Amino acid sequence: MHHAGDPLRTARGPMSETTLQTPYRICPLCEACCGLEIQTQGHEVVQVRGSAADVLSRGYLCPKGVALKDLHDDPDRLRRPLIKRDGVFHEANWDEAFAEIERRLPPLMAQYGRNTVGVVAGNPTSHKLGLMLYYPRLLKALGTRNIFSAATLDQMPRHVVSGLLYGHWMSVPVPDIARTDWLLVLGANPVASNGSMWTVPDFRGKARAMQARGGRLIVIDPRRSETAALADEHHFIRPGSDAFLLAGMLHHLFAKGLVSSGAVSALIDGLDPLREAVAPFSPARVSRRCGVPAETIERLASELASTPRAALYGRIGTCTQRFGTLATWLIDVLNILTGHLDQPGGTMFAKAAAFAANTHGKPGQGRGVVTGRFASRVSQAPEVMGEVPITCLAEEIETPGEDQVRALFTLATNPVLSSPNGARLAQALGGLNFMVSLDIYLNETTRHADVILPGPSPLEDLHYDVPYPQMSWMNHARFSEAVFERATGQPAEWETLLRLAAIAQGTKGRQDAQLLDDHLFVEDVRRQFGDEASAILQASGGLRGPERLLDLALRQGPYGLNLAQVRATPGGLDLGPLMPRLPELLRTPTGRLDLAPPVLLADLGLAAQAVEESVPSLVIIGRRDVRSNNSWMHNLPTLAKGPMRCTLLVHPADASRFSLVNGGTARLRRPDGRGEPLMVEVRLSDEVMPGVVSLPHGWGHDLAGTRLRLAELHPGANLNALLDDDARDPLSGNAVLSGVEVLVEPA
């Protein structure tokens, strides 16, 4: 490790400052994971462009990739640790920062117990190899049950359904877009996201290629999104009613004898109880609730069943609602019962080269998943995938008693802006005994920390995606080296996590992260591999940290690769198109697909009652923009330029109803009077359906104590301030972010 007291300087070698180089780089800013070429001169980024040699993205580039230069150069990005003294942050060196944590954390844990430490991880964590592989080390050392993440803000229903149906949280079927002829997209906008829980860079190009070969793209969404504008067909749907629509489609399949599970028919159970459970959901009945004509519901179900290569895909909109798990389950059930699961042109499973649990162990059978092994202390929300809902965090800090959260670690996350009722959470964070943030910004959340530990620039870190090849449109393995060496004194993030883990375990004094890593690696290999441990340890010689773990994962993976092979091929290894994987992929206890888990049938019964509920006069939904899918992106010039994006989309009919004018200011508030109203700029548009307004998430950069100078110039309004942190999908704990009733009036 570099000595922490050295002055800040780059550790690049004696290369001439005028030498132009163009290293390959995987973009870490969204799930598309595009391959880039970063042209550099000395320690400066000259240009960013798409890499035509990349096997996954094939030259595609979006504005976020270009903004990597802005992120690397951002003067607001933290380069040194910060320690708060008497309410004011002061720069410190790394030894001082770790000493402060060692002084304050262990006594708290000793006095109050391990569960009084909370941990929150954000989406950027999943894009960093070091964080992904060493975050579990920190969690094990802390020994706490109070683990939270952004997964319960946008995707936990997908994990629950994958676990219940296929036996593992990360067995996610994705559309085989390269071969499909009919794709129905529900509550998702992959033109802007390039896939979500589906790694598909340049979705627009792939969709156009599908249309060029005679295929059809159909979108169902409360907004005529960028994806809907590209589609052959778009239908509005009332927010929060996706489960009703899908159940109506399934009802039609059963009623017309169109159910045919094709190649997986010998593996499925639960058909009879499923048929009985959807009996109340006739298309005519659900049509009134979801706003989609019954004949459209029937036609789409028939087309899905009759098209040989077809797929149904849903995402954020289908997950962030009361029946989010139910909607996600019904999407999979519809794909299964129309014969499209695990078939070319349907929905298929990637086979990742490393880290995929569904490629390990006995093929076709496993332990399955269990939820609710424990519950949150205050609301008794059940554990899912080892964590509890992030919307429970504020109450766990506020509420006195045994295991009250008194100390908090945050990793690359900003829940004050990204979670419902951020004002309550901000107040709760202010009451903590101690808080440590691993983050590159002083933002709306980290301003409450006592110590902030910055990570290096993404361009100063090597890259291999852990989760995303498990959900990719094609099989591949790609690795990219750091473009620049880390600044002297800046530890890698995995080293920081190991130092923190050592402190949490009570290890006194300075710890060498390399030695800690060596010890843990040997220990893990001997425990996992027994007699084979010596050979494995010998094969990994010369590698350290995440590279050593990656090499081992590749060697143990389904292709028998190693890091040297992947490293030698900038642009990655093309491991072929998606191929059928059932029953080999299954890790369920029975080795079969149970289409009718009791918890889902019970929730479907509740949905049958909810169909008759009245529809609010006005509800709000979020929206995604390719330039601002995370709050910190508002501080990057490339992404911040152009028109203001934090505007309230209002249908002209609603504008007339509520006396709103285009370009004017509206006051948005909750019907129950809770929380502060939002002041928002109105933009009239028929791209939202009547009765629905839309405001993007991640804004609200007007809070004191942050250091995001560009974002503060155009702060926008925080959509999540209107949302209730008690509203959750009970099966997954996911926050309800869509279809929430609001009141609007001219300001």
C-alpha positions in Angstrom: 0.0 0.0 0.0 1.1 3.6 -0.5 2.0 5.5 2.6 -1.1 7.4 3.7 0.9 10.5 4.6 2.4 11.1 1.1 1.3 14.2 -0.7 -1.4 13.8 -3.3 0.2 13.1 -6.6 -0.3 10.7 -9.5 1.7 7.6 -9.5 2.0 7.3 -13.2 5.3 6.3 -14.6 7.8 8.5 -16.6 5.7 8.3 -19.8 5.8 11.5 -21.8 3.0 13.9 -21.1 2.5 14.3 -24.9 2.0 10.5 -25.6 -1.5 9.7 -26.7 -2.8 6.3 -25.6 -6.2 4.7 -26.1 -6.8 2.0 -23.4 -10.0 -0.1 -23.4 -12.4 0.5 -20.6 -15.8 -1.0 -19.5 -18.2 1.8 -18.5 -19.3 1.5 -14.8 -22.2 4.0 -14.9 -25.2 1.8 -15.8 -26.3 -1.8 -16.4 -25.5 -1.6 -20.1 -21.8 -1.9 -19.3 -20.6 -0.6 -22.6 -17.0 -1.0 -23.9 -15.2 2.3 -24.3 -12.0 3.6 -25.7 -10.5 6.3 -23.4 -8.0 8.4 -25.3 -5.5 9.9 -22.8 -2.6 12.2 -22.7 -0.6 11.9 -19.6 -3.1 11.9 -16.7 -5.7 13.7 -18.8 -8.7 12.2 -20.6 -8.8 13.6 -24.1 -11.8 11.8 -25.6 -14.2 9.0 -24.8 -15.7 6.9 -27.6 -17.4 3.5 -28.0 -15.2 0.5 -28.6 -16.1 -1.2 -31.9 -14.1 -4.2 -30.7 -16.3 -4.7 -27.6 -18.2 -8.0 -28.0 -21.1 -6.8 -25.9 -21.8 -3.2 -27.0 -20.0 -3.2 -30.4 -19.2 0.5 -30.5 -22.4 1.8 -28.9 -21.9 4.9 -26.6 -24.4 6.9 -24.6 -23.8 10.3 -22.9 -23.0 8.7 -19.6 -19.9 7.1 -21.0 -18.7 10.4 -22.4 -19.3 11.9 -18.9 -16.6 9.6 -17.4 -14.2 12.4 -18.2 -16.3 14.8 -16.2 -16.4 12.4 -13.3 -12.7 11.9 -13.3 -12.0 15.6 -13.4 -14.8 16.8 -11.2 -13.4 19.3 -8.6 -16.2 18.3 -6.2 -15.2 14.6 -6.3 -13.5 13.8 -2.9 -9.8 13.0 -3.1 -9.1 12.8 0.6 -11.0 11.5 3.6 -13.1 14.0 5.6 -13.5 13.9 9.3 -16.3 16.0 11.0 -15.2 17.9 14.1 -17.7 20.3 15.8 -20.0 20.0 12.8 -17.4 21.0 10.2 -15.6 18.6 7.8 -11.8 18.7 7.7 -9.5 16.9 5.3 -7.5 14.1 6.8 -5.1 11.4 5.8 -6.1 7.8 5.7 -4.4 6.8 8.9 -6.2 9.6 10.7 -9.6 8.5 9.2 -9.2 4.9 10.2 -8.0 5.9 13.7 -11.2 8.0 14.1 -13.3 5.0 13.2 -11.3 2.7 15.4 -11.7 5.1 18.3 -15.5 5.4 18.0 -17.0 2.3 16.4 -15.8 -0.7 18.6 -16.9 1.0 21.9 -20.4 1.5 20.4 -20.6 -2.1 19.3 -19.3 -3.4 22.6 -21.9 -1.3 24.6 -25.0 -1.8 22.4 -24.4 -4.9 20.3 -23.7 -5.7 16.7 -27.2 -5.2 15.4 -27.0 -1.5 16.4 -24.8 -1.0 13.3 -26.6 -0.5 10.0 -25.2 -0.8 6.5 -26.7 0.7 3.3 -25.4 -0.1 -0.1 -26.3 1.8 -3.3 -26.4 0.9 -7.0 -22.9 2.0 -7.8 -21.6 -0.8 -5.5 -22.7 -3.4 -8.1 -20.4 -1.8 -10.7 -17.3 -2.0 -8.7 -15.5 -5.4 -8.5 -13.7 -4.6 -5.3 -16.9 -3.5 -3.5 -18.9 -6.4 -4.8 -16.3 -9.0 -3.7 -15.3 -7.4 -0.4 -18.5 -5.9 0.9 -19.5 -9.4 2.2 -16.3 -9.3 4.3 -17.4 -6.2 6.0 -20.9 -7.5 6.6 -19.5 -10.7 8.1 -17.2 -8.7 10.4 -20.0 -6.4 11.6 -22.4 -9.4 12.2 -25.4 -7.2 11.9 -28.9 -7.9 10.7 -29.6 -4.3 9.8 -28.6 -4.5 6.1 -30.3 -2.3 3.6 -29.7 -1.6 -0.1 -31.2 0.1 -3.2 -32.6 -3.3 -4.2 -35.7 -2.6 -2.2 -36.2 0.7 -4.1 -36.4 -0.9 -7.6 -35.8 -4.6 -8.1 -36.4 -6.9 -5.1 -39.6 -8.4 -6.7 -37.5 -9.7 -9.5 -35.1 -11.4 -7.1 -38.0 -12.9 -5.1 -39.7 -14.4 -8.2 -36.4 -15.7 -9.5 -35.8 -17.4 -6.2 -39.2 -18.9 -5.9 -39.5 -20.2 -9.5 -35.9 -21.1 -10.4 -34.2 -21.5 -7.0 -31.8 -18.6 -7.0 -32.2 -14.8 -6.7 -30.0 -14.2 -9.7 -31.5 -16.6 -12.2 -33.2 -13.9 -14.2 -34.7 -14.7 -17.6 -34.2 -11.9 -20.2 -35.6 -11.5 -23.7 -33.5 -13.1 -26.4 -33.8 -9.9 -28.4 -31.4 -11.0 -31.1 -33.9 -13.7 -32.2 -37.4 -12.6 -31.0 -40.1 -11.4 -33.4 -42.6 -10.0 -30.9 -41.6 -8.1 -27.7 -44.0 -6.7 -25.2 -42.4 -4.2 -22.8 -44.4 -3.4 -19.7 -43.5 -0.5 -17.3 -39.9 -0.3 -18.7 -38.0 2.1 -20.8 -34.9 0.3 -22.2 -34.2 3.0 -24.8 -33.3 5.2 -21.8 -31.9 2.5 -19.5 -30.4 0.2 -22.1 -31.9 -2.5 -20.0 -32.6 -2.9 -16.3 -32.1 -6.4 -14.8 -31.3 -7.0 -18.5 -27.9 -5.9 -19.9 -28.7 -4.8 -23.4 -26.6 -1.9 -24.7 -28.1 -0.1 -27.7 -31.6 -1.4 -27.2 -32.8 1.0 -29.8 -30.6 -0.5 -32.5 -31.6 -4.1 -31.5 -35.3 -3.2 -31.5 -35.0 -1.6 -34.9 -33.2 -4.7 -36.2 -36.1 -6.8 -34.9 -38.6 -4.5 -36.6 -36.5 -4.7 -39.9 -36.9 -8.5 -39.9 -40.7 -8.1 -39.5 -40.8 -8.2 -35.7 -43.1 -6.1 -33.5 -42.4 -4.0 -30.4 -45.4 -3.3 -28.2 -45.2 -1.0 -25.1 -47.7 -0.7 -22.2 -46.8 2.3 -20.0 -48.6 5.3 -18.4 -46.2 7.5 -20.4 -45.3 7.4 -24.1 -41.7 6.9 -23.2 -38.7 6.9 -25.6 -39.3 3.2 -25.9 -43.0 3.7 -26.6 -42.1 6.3 -29.3 -40.0 3.6 -31.0 -42.7 0.9 -30.7 -45.2 -0.3 -33.3 -47.9 -0.1 -30.7 -48.3 1.8 -27.4 -51.1 1.5 -24.8 -51.6 3.6 -21.7 -52.2 1.8 -18.4 -53.2 3.1 -15.0 -50.1 3.1 -12.8 -50.1 0.3 -10.2 -52.5 -2.0 -12.2 -50.0 -4.2 -14.0 -50.8 -7.3 -12.0 -54.5 -6.9 -13.0 -53.6 -6.6 -16.7 -51.3 -9.6 -16.6 -53.8 -11.7 -14.7 -56.4 -10.8 -17.3 -54.1 -12.0 -20.0 -53.5 -15.3 -18.2 -57.2 -15.7 -17.7 -57.7 -15.4 -21.4 -55.1 -18.0 -22.2 -56.9 -20.5 -19.9 -60.3 -19.6 -21.1 -59.4 -20.1 -24.8 -57.2 -23.1 -24.3 -54.1 -21.3 -25.4 -51.9 -22.6 -22.6 -48.9 -24.5 -23.9 -45.6 -24.6 -21.9 -43.6 -26.2 -24.7 -40.2 -27.6 -23.9 -40.5 -27.0 -20.1 -43.9 -28.7 -19.8 -42.4 -31.8 -18.1 -40.9 -29.5 -15.4 -43.8 -27.5 -14.2 -46.2 -27.9 -11.2 -49.1 -25.9 -10.0 -51.1 -25.5 -13.2 -54.5 -26.3 -11.7 -54.3 -24.0 -8.6 -53.0 -21.3 -10.9 -56.0 -21.7 -13.3 -58.4 -21.4 -10.3 -56.6 -18.4 -8.9 -56.9 -16.3 -12.0 -60.6 -17.1 -12.5 -61.8 -13.8 -11.1 -59.6 -11.8 -13.5 -61.6 -11.7 -16.7 -60.3 -9.2 -19.2 -63.6 -7.3 -19.0 -63.3 -7.0 -15.2 -59.7 -5.9 -15.1 -60.1 -3.5 -18.0 -62.1 -1.1 -15.8 -59.2 -1.0 -13.3 -56.2 -0.8 -15.6 -57.6 1.3 -18.4 -56.7 -1.1 -21.2 -59.6 -2.3 -23.3 -60.6 -5.9 -22.8 -60.2 -6.7 -26.5 -56.6 -5.3 -26.4 -55.8 -7.5 -23.4 -57.2 -10.6 -25.2 -55.5 -9.8 -28.4 -52.1 -9.3 -26.8 -52.4 -12.6 -24.9 -53.4 -14.4 -28.1 -50.5 -12.9 -30.0 -48.0 -13.9 -27.2 -49.3 -17.4 -27.4 -49.4 -17.7 -31.2 -46.1 -16.1 -32.1 -43.4 -18.7 -32.2 -40.6 -16.4 -31.0 -42.1 -13.9 -28.5 -41.2 -12.4 -25.1 -42.8 -10.3 -22.4 -40.5 -8.0 -20.3 -41.3 -5.8 -17.4 -39.2 -3.7 -15.0 -39.2 -0.6 -12.8 -42.8 0.2 -13.3 -43.9 -3.4 -12.6 -41.7 -3.6 -9.5 -42.3 -0.3 -7.7 -46.0 -0.9 -6.7 -48.1 -2.7 -4.1 -48.4 -5.8 -6.2 -44.8 -5.7 -7.6 -43.9 -9.3 -6.8 -47.2 -10.5 -8.1 -46.8 -8.6 -11.4 -43.2 -9.9 -11.9 -44.4 -13.5 -11.2 -47.2 -13.2 -13.7 -44.8 -11.9 -16.4 -42.7 -15.1 -15.9 -45.8 -17.3 -15.8 -47.1 -15.8 -19.1 -43.8 -16.5 -20.8 -43.8 -20.0 -19.4 -47.3 -20.9 -20.3 -47.0 -19.6 -23.9 -43.9 -21.9 -24.4 -41.4 -19.0 -24.5 -39.3 -19.6 -21.5 -35.8 -21.0 -22.2 -36.4 -20.9 -25.9 -34.6 -19.0 -28.6 -36.5 -15.8 -29.3 -38.3 -16.0 -26.0 -36.9 -15.3 -22.5 -33.6 -17.1 -21.7 -31.0 -17.3 -19.1 -27.4 -16.1 -19.6 -24.5 -18.4 -18.6 -22.0 -16.2 -16.9 -18.3 -17.0 -17.0 -17.9 -16.3 -13.2 -19.8 -15.7 -10.0 -23.1 -17.3 -11.1 -24.5 -19.6 -8.4 -26.7 -21.3 -11.0 -23.6 -22.7 -12.7 -22.2 -24.3 -9.5 -23.1 -27.4 -7.5 -25.4 -30.2 -8.5 -27.2 -29.2 -11.8 -31.0 -29.1 -11.8 -31.6 -29.1 -8.1 -30.6 -27.1 -5.0 -31.6 -25.6 -1.7 -33.9 -23.0 -3.2 -34.5 -19.7 -1.3 -36.1 -18.8 2.0 -37.4 -15.4 3.0 -38.4 -14.1 6.4 -35.6 -15.7 8.4 -35.8 -12.6 10.6 -37.8 -9.4 10.5 -37.1 -5.7 10.9 -37.3 -4.7 14.6 -40.0 -1.9 14.3 -42.3 -2.8 11.4 -41.6 -6.6 11.4 -40.9 -6.4 7.6 -39.5 -9.8 6.6 -35.9 -10.3 5.5 -35.4 -11.0 1.8 -32.0 -11.9 0.3 -30.3 -11.1 3.6 -31.6 -7.6 4.0 -34.6 -5.6 5.2 -36.4 -2.8 3.3 -34.5 0.5 3.0 -37.8 2.3 3.9 -37.4 0.9 7.4 -34.1 2.6 8.0 -35.4 5.8 9.5 -37.6 4.1 12.0 -34.8 1.7 13.0 -32.7 4.7 13.9 -35.5 6.7 15.6 -37.1 4.0 17.7 -35.5 3.4 21.1 -34.9 -0.1 22.4 -32.7 -3.1 22.0 -30.8 -3.2 18.6 -31.7 0.4 17.8 -29.5 1.5 14.9 -26.9 3.9 16.4 -24.1 3.6 13.9 -24.3 3.5 10.1 -22.1 2.6 7.2 -23.2 3.9 3.7 -21.6 2.6 0.5 -22.1 4.7 -2.7 -25.6 5.6 -1.9 -27.8 8.7 -1.4 -31.1 7.5 0.2 -32.0 11.0 1.4 -32.8 11.7 -2.2 -33.5 8.2 -3.5 -35.8 6.8 -0.8 -39.3 7.8 0.2 -39.7 10.4 2.9 -36.1 11.6 2.7 -36.7 14.5 5.1 -37.5 12.0 7.8 -34.4 9.9 7.0 -32.2 13.0 7.0 -33.5 13.9 10.5 -32.9 10.4 11.7 -29.3 10.4 10.3 -28.6 13.5 12.3 -29.4 11.6 15.5 -26.9 8.8 14.9 -24.0 8.3 17.4 -21.6 7.6 14.5 -21.7 7.4 10.7 -19.1 6.4 8.1 -19.7 6.9 4.4 -17.7 5.3 1.5 -18.5 7.8 -1.2 -16.8 10.1 -3.8 -19.2 13.0 -3.0 -20.3 15.1 -0.1 -24.0 14.8 -0.9 -27.4 15.0 0.8 -26.7 11.7 2.7 -23.0 11.8 3.4 -23.2 15.3 4.8 -24.5 13.5 8.0 -21.4 11.3 8.2 -18.6 11.7 10.8 -16.1 10.2 8.4 -16.2 10.0 4.6 -13.8 7.7 2.9 -13.5 8.4 -0.9 -13.0 5.7 -3.5 -10.7 6.3 -6.4 -11.9 7.6 -9.7 -13.5 4.8 -11.7 -10.7 5.3 -14.3 -8.2 4.4 -11.5 -9.7 1.0 -10.9 -9.8 -2.3 -12.8 -13.2 -3.5 -13.9 -15.1 -6.8 -14.3 -18.9 -6.9 -13.9 -20.1 -9.4 -11.3 -23.9 -9.3 -11.6 -24.5 -8.1 -15.2 -23.2 -11.0 -17.3 -25.8 -13.1 -15.4 -28.6 -11.0 -17.1 -26.9 -10.2 -20.4 -28.4 -10.4 -23.9 -25.3 -12.6 -24.9 -22.7 -14.6 -23.1 -19.4 -12.9 -22.7 -16.4 -12.3 -20.4 -14.7 -8.9 -20.4 -12.0 -7.2 -18.2 -10.5 -3.8 -18.3 -7.4 -2.5 -16.5 -7.3 0.8 -14.7 -6.7 3.7 -17.1 -4.7 5.6 -14.6 -2.9 4.5 -11.5 -4.4 5.6 -8.2 -3.2 8.8 -6.6 -0.5 8.1 -4.0 -2.0 7.3 -0.7 -5.4 6.3 -2.1 -6.2 2.7 -1.2 -8.3 0.5 -3.4 -11.8 0.2 -2.2 -11.3 -3.5 -1.3 -8.4 -2.5 0.9 -10.6 0.1 2.6 -13.3 -2.6 3.3 -10.7 -5.0 4.7 -9.4 -2.3 7.1 -12.9 -1.5 8.2 -13.7 -5.2 8.7 -10.6 -5.6 10.8 -11.7 -2.6 13.0 -15.2 -4.2 13.3 -13.6 -7.4 14.5 -11.7 -5.6 17.2 -8.2 -5.9 15.6 -6.1 -3.3 17.1 -3.6 -1.0 15.3 -2.8 -0.6 11.7 -3.6 -3.6 9.5 -1.9 -4.3 6.2 -4.8 -5.0 3.8 -2.6 -7.3 1.6 -1.8 -9.5 4.6 -5.4 -9.6 5.7 -6.4 -10.6 2.2 -3.8 -13.3 1.9 -5.0 -14.8 5.2 -8.7 -14.7 4.3 -8.1 -16.1 0.8 -6.2 -19.1 2.1 -8.8 -19.7 4.7 -11.7 -19.6 2.2 -9.9 -21.9 -0.3 -9.1 -24.5 2.3 -12.7 -24.5 3.6 -14.3 -24.7 0.1 -11.9 -27.0 -1.7 -10.3 -29.2 0.9 -7.8 -31.5 -0.8 -7.7 -29.4 -3.9 -6.8 -26.2 -2.0 -3.0 -26.5 -2.6 -3.3 -26.7 -6.4 -5.8 -23.7 -6.4 -3.5 -21.6 -4.2 -0.5 -22.4 -6.5 -2.5 -21.4 -9.6 -3.4 -18.1 -8.1 0.2 -17.2 -7.3 1.2 -13.6 -8.2 -2.4 -12.3 -8.1 -3.9 -10.3 -5.2 -7.2 -8.8 -4.1 -10.1 -8.9 -6.5 -8.0 -10.2 -9.4 -7.2 -13.3 -7.4 -10.8 -13.9 -6.6 -11.8 -13.2 -10.2 -9.3 -15.7 -11.5 -10.5 -18.3 -9.1 -14.2 -17.7 -10.1 -13.3 -17.9 -13.8 -11.4 -21.2 -13.3 -14.4 -22.6 -11.4 -16.9 -21.3 -13.9 -18.6 -23.1 -16.7 -16.1 -22.2 -19.4 -13.0 -23.0 -17.4 -11.3 -19.7 -18.2 -8.7 -17.8 -16.3 -8.0 -14.1 -15.8 -5.0 -14.2 -18.1 -7.1 -15.4 -21.0 -9.8 -12.7 -20.5 -7.1 -10.0 -19.9 -5.4 -10.8 -23.1 -8.5 -9.9 -25.2 -9.5 -6.2 -24.9 -13.1 -6.1 -26.0 -13.8 -9.4 -24.3 -14.5 -13.0 -25.2 -17.7 -13.8 -27.1 -19.1 -16.9 -25.4 -22.0 -17.2 -27.7 -25.7 -16.5 -27.9 -28.1 -17.5 -25.1 -28.8 -21.2 -25.1 -31.5 -23.3 -23.4 -30.4 -24.1 -19.8 -33.3 -25.9 -18.2 -33.4 -28.1 -16.2 -29.6 -27.7 -15.5 -30.1 -24.1 -14.2 -32.7 -25.0 -11.6 -31.7 -24.8 -8.0 -35.1 -25.6 -6.5 -35.5 -28.3 -3.8 -37.7 -30.4 -6.1 -35.8 -29.7 -9.3 -39.0 -28.5 -10.8 -40.8 -25.2 -11.6 -43.7 -24.5 -9.1 -45.9 -22.0 -10.9 -48.1 -21.5 -7.9 -46.2 -20.7 -4.7 -48.7 -20.3 -1.8 -47.5 -16.8 -0.9 -48.2 -15.6 -4.5 -51.6 -17.3 -4.7 -52.5 -15.6 -1.4 -51.4 -12.2 -2.8 -53.4 -12.9 -5.9 -56.4 -13.3 -3.8 -55.9 -9.9 -2.3 -55.4 -8.5 -5.8 -58.8 -9.9 -6.8 -60.4 -7.8 -4.1 -58.3 -4.7 -5.1 -59.6 -4.8 -8.6 -62.8 -3.2 -7.4 -61.0 -0.3 -5.6 -61.7 3.2 -6.9 -59.1 4.9 -8.9 -57.6 8.2 -7.5 -58.3 11.3 -9.5 -54.5 12.0 -10.0 -51.4 9.9 -9.4 -47.7 10.4 -9.9 -45.1 8.3 -11.6 -41.3 8.8 -12.0 -39.4 8.7 -15.2 -35.9 7.9 -16.3 -33.6 10.0 -18.5 -30.5 8.6 -20.1 -28.6 11.6 -18.7 -29.7 11.4 -15.1 -30.5 8.0 -13.8 -28.6 8.7 -10.5 -28.5 11.8 -8.4 -24.8 12.4 -8.6 -24.9 12.5 -12.4 -26.5 16.0 -12.0 -23.0 17.3 -11.1 -21.4 16.3 -14.4 -21.4 19.0 -17.2 -21.9 16.6 -20.1 -25.0 15.2 -18.4 -26.3 18.5 -16.8 -26.3 20.6 -20.0 -29.4 21.2 -22.0 -33.0 21.9 -20.8 -34.1 21.4 -17.3 -35.2 17.7 -16.9 -36.8 17.9 -13.5 -40.2 19.1 -14.8 -43.7 17.8 -14.1 -45.3 16.3 -17.2 -49.1 17.1 -17.2 -51.7 16.1 -19.7 -53.4 19.1 -21.2 -56.8 17.9 -20.0 -55.4 17.8 -16.4 -53.8 21.2 -16.9 -57.2 22.6 -17.7 -58.8 20.7 -14.8 -56.3 22.1 -12.3 -55.7 25.6 -13.9 -52.1 24.8 -14.8 -50.1 26.5 -17.6 -47.1 25.3 -19.6 -43.9 26.7 -18.1 -45.7 27.8 -14.9 -45.1 26.6 -11.4 -47.3 24.0 -9.6 -47.6 23.0 -6.0 -47.6 19.2 -5.5 -48.7 17.8 -2.2 -50.0 14.6 -0.6 -53.7 14.3 0.1 -53.1 13.4 3.8 -51.2 16.7 4.3 -48.0 15.0 5.4 -44.7 16.4 4.3 -43.8 19.6 2.6 -45.3 20.4 -0.8 -43.1 20.5 -3.8 -42.8 23.4 -6.2 -42.3 22.1 -9.7 -42.1 23.5 -13.2 -45.1 22.4 -15.4 -44.6 21.0 -18.9 -47.8 20.2 -20.8 -47.6 17.0 -22.8 -49.9 14.3 -24.1 -47.2 11.7 -23.6 -48.7 11.1 -20.2 -52.2 9.7 -19.9 -54.9 11.8 -18.3 -55.0 11.4 -14.5 -51.2 10.8 -14.4 -48.4 13.3 -13.8 -44.7 12.4 -14.1 -41.6 13.7 -12.2 -38.1 12.2 -12.5 -36.4 10.9 -9.4 -33.0 11.8 -7.8 -33.4 15.5 -7.7 -33.7 18.0 -4.8 -30.2 19.4 -4.6 -31.2 22.3 -2.4 -30.2 21.0 1.0 -27.5 22.7 3.0 -24.1 21.1 3.7 -23.4 19.4 0.4 -20.6 20.0 -2.1 -22.3 19.5 -5.5 -21.8 22.9 -7.0 -23.2 22.3 -10.5 -26.2 20.3 -9.2 -27.0 23.1 -6.8 -27.5 25.5 -9.7 -30.5 23.5 -10.9 -31.7 21.6 -7.8 -35.0 20.4 -9.0 -37.6 18.9 -6.8 -37.4 15.6 -4.9 -40.2 13.3 -6.0 -39.5 10.9 -3.1 -40.5 13.6 -0.6 -44.1 12.9 -1.7 -43.9 9.2 -1.1 -44.8 7.2 2.0 -42.0 5.2 3.6 -44.6 2.9 5.1 -45.9 1.8 1.6 -44.3 -1.5 0.5 -44.9 -4.6 -1.5 -45.2 -7.0 1.5 -43.7 -10.0 -0.3 -40.5 -8.3 -1.3 -40.3 -5.2 0.9 -39.9 -3.0 -2.2 -41.0 0.6 -1.9 -44.1 1.8 -3.6 -43.0 4.5 -5.9 -45.6 4.5 -8.7 -49.3 5.3 -8.8 -49.3 7.3 -5.6 -52.1 9.8 -5.2 -51.2 13.5 -5.3 -52.9 16.9 -5.4 -51.7 19.6 -7.7 -52.6 23.3 -7.9 -51.0 26.4 -9.4 -48.4 28.0 -7.2 
